[in-house]
Amino acid sequence: DVPWGKMLTSSRAWLLCLQYFCLSYGWYFYITWLPTYLREARHLAMQSSAWLSVVPLFCGGLGNPASVAIAIRLVRRNGSVARTRRTMAYLGFTGAASFLVLSTLIHEPRLAVLAIGMASFCNDLVMPPAWASAMDIGGKYAGTISGAMNMWGNIGGAMAPLAIGYILSLTHDNWNLTFYLSAAIYLMGIICWKFLDPVTPLEAPE
């Protein structure tokens, strides 16, 4: 039977879920509001905004294998899987937050999209350590822990477009504020990883 009591009272399980909430909140902007942002805030034609909207997704796709490649080298160097996973998460969340804020300071639209693309790249640096940690923490219940983590990611993803819409409505289209909020939530992910033990299973293997 699934040890629901242990899962619900485990700080490891909750921190794992919360960091994925932070990750998905920022990422969902790229697949929901980005085309609108490019048209309304950056004043790009629809065709240009459609093409440029692909950039963050492409960059994100590169982030996953890059994360694995870097992690392999790091773990060989420091010998610690836990430290390596935290390092990749710190790099990913810090980079994603920094590039989002940087994009608000760039006036040239295509360069701003490149910065947003780099934010997406950094976002996806966190995904391999997050899913690997779900496997290790969950142990034989890895599917349940992974499902819970993914559910919290979806909750963050569902909240993001709603929050962005409300912020734009209340602030008369202050897009920068939506970016600052996403960056702040990204940085909250770092706090989760600071206290997360990403390798110890909830139950000792039999």
C-alpha positions in Angstrom: 0.0 0.0 0.0 1.1 3.5 -0.7 2.3 5.2 2.6 0.1 8.3 2.3 0.8 9.3 5.8 4.5 9.5 5.2 4.1 11.3 2.0 1.8 13.9 3.4 4.1 14.6 6.4 7.4 14.4 4.5 9.2 17.7 4.0 11.1 16.1 1.1 7.8 15.4 -0.7 6.4 18.8 -0.2 9.6 20.7 -1.1 9.8 18.6 -4.3 6.3 19.5 -5.2 6.7 23.2 -4.4 9.9 23.6 -6.4 8.0 22.1 -9.4 5.2 24.6 -8.8 7.7 27.4 -9.0 9.2 25.9 -12.2 6.0 25.4 -14.0 4.6 28.8 -13.1 7.3 30.6 -14.9 7.4 28.1 -17.9 3.7 28.4 -18.7 4.1 32.0 -19.8 6.1 30.7 -22.8 3.1 28.6 -24.0 0.3 31.0 -23.1 0.9 34.7 -23.0 4.1 35.0 -25.0 2.6 35.6 -28.5 0.2 38.3 -27.0 3.2 39.9 -25.2 5.2 40.1 -28.4 2.3 41.7 -30.3 1.0 44.1 -27.6 4.2 45.0 -25.6 6.8 44.6 -28.4 4.5 45.7 -31.2 5.5 42.8 -33.6 3.4 41.7 -36.5 1.5 38.5 -35.9 3.7 36.5 -38.3 6.9 37.6 -36.5 5.4 37.0 -33.1 4.4 33.5 -34.2 7.9 32.6 -35.3 9.6 34.2 -32.3 7.3 32.3 -29.9 9.0 29.1 -30.9 12.4 30.4 -29.6 11.7 29.7 -25.8 10.4 26.2 -26.6 13.4 25.4 -28.7 15.8 26.7 -26.1 14.0 24.8 -23.4 14.4 21.6 -25.4 18.2 22.2 -25.4 18.2 22.8 -21.6 17.3 19.2 -20.7 20.2 17.4 -22.4 22.6 20.3 -21.4 21.5 19.7 -17.7 22.3 16.0 -18.0 25.7 16.6 -19.6 26.7 19.2 -17.1 25.5 17.0 -14.2 27.5 14.0 -15.3 30.7 16.1 -15.2 29.9 17.6 -11.9 29.1 14.4 -10.1 32.3 12.9 -11.4 34.2 15.9 -10.0 32.5 16.3 -6.6 31.2 12.7 -6.1 27.9 13.9 -4.7 24.6 13.3 -6.5 22.7 15.5 -4.0 25.1 18.4 -4.4 25.1 18.1 -8.1 21.3 18.2 -8.3 21.2 21.2 -6.0 23.8 23.0 -8.1 21.8 22.4 -11.3 18.6 23.6 -9.7 20.3 26.7 -8.4 21.8 27.4 -11.8 18.5 26.8 -13.5 16.2 28.9 -11.2 18.8 31.8 -10.9 19.3 31.9 -14.6 15.6 31.8 -15.4 14.8 34.6 -13.0 17.8 36.7 -14.2 17.1 36.4 -17.9 13.4 37.2 -17.4 14.3 40.4 -15.6 17.0 41.2 -18.2 14.5 40.9 -21.0 12.5 43.8 -19.5 15.6 46.0 -19.8 16.2 45.2 -23.5 14.5 47.5 -26.0 15.2 45.5 -29.2 12.4 42.9 -29.5 14.4 40.1 -30.9 17.2 40.4 -28.4 14.5 40.5 -25.7 13.1 37.2 -27.1 16.6 35.8 -27.0 16.8 36.6 -23.3 13.4 35.0 -22.7 14.7 32.0 -24.6 17.6 31.8 -22.3 15.2 32.0 -19.4 13.4 28.9 -20.8 16.8 27.2 -21.3 17.6 27.7 -17.7 14.1 26.7 -16.6 14.7 23.3 -18.2 18.1 22.8 -16.5 16.0 22.1 -13.4 13.8 19.4 -14.9 16.3 16.4 -15.0 17.3 16.8 -11.3 13.7 17.3 -10.3 12.5 14.1 -12.0 15.6 12.1 -10.9 14.9 13.2 -7.3 11.3 12.1 -7.6 12.5 8.7 -8.6 15.0 8.5 -5.7 12.7 10.0 -3.0 9.7 7.9 -4.1 11.7 4.6 -4.4 9.1 1.9 -5.1 6.4 4.6 -4.9 8.2 6.8 -7.5 5.1 6.9 -9.7 3.0 8.4 -6.9 5.7 11.0 -5.9 6.2 11.9 -9.5 2.5 12.2 -10.1 2.2 14.5 -7.0 5.1 16.6 -8.2 3.6 16.9 -11.7 0.2 17.8 -10.2 1.7 20.7 -8.3 3.4 21.7 -11.5 0.1 21.8 -13.3 -1.4 23.8 -10.5 1.4 26.4 -10.9 0.9 26.2 -14.7 -2.9 26.8 -14.3 -2.4 29.8 -12.0 0.2 31.5 -14.1 -2.0 32.6 -17.1 -4.8 33.6 -14.7 -2.4 35.7 -12.5 -0.9 37.3 -15.6 -4.3 38.3 -16.9 -5.3 39.8 -13.6 -2.1 41.8 -13.3 -2.4 43.1 -16.8 -6.0 44.1 -16.1 -5.2 45.8 -12.8 -2.1 47.6 -13.9 -3.2 48.6 -17.4 -0.9 46.2 -19.2 2.2 46.4 -17.0 4.0 43.4 -18.6 7.2 44.0 -16.6 5.4 43.3 -13.4 4.3 39.9 -14.6 7.9 39.1 -15.4 9.1 40.3 -12.0 6.5 38.1 -10.3 7.6 35.1 -12.3 11.2 35.8 -11.5 10.4 36.0 -7.8 8.6 32.7 -7.9 11.6 31.2 -9.7 13.8 32.4 -6.9 11.5 30.7 -4.4 12.4 27.4 -6.1 16.0 28.0 -4.9 14.8 28.1 -1.3 13.0 24.7 -1.8 16.2 23.1 -3.1 18.2 24.6 -0.3 16.3 22.5 2.2 15.5 19.5 -0.1 17.2 16.2 0.4 17.0 15.0 -3.2 18.4 11.4 -2.8 17.0 9.8 0.4 13.9 7.7 -0.2 10.8 8.0 2.0 11.1 4.4 2.9 14.3 2.4 3.3 14.6 -0.2 0.6 13.7 -3.7 1.8 
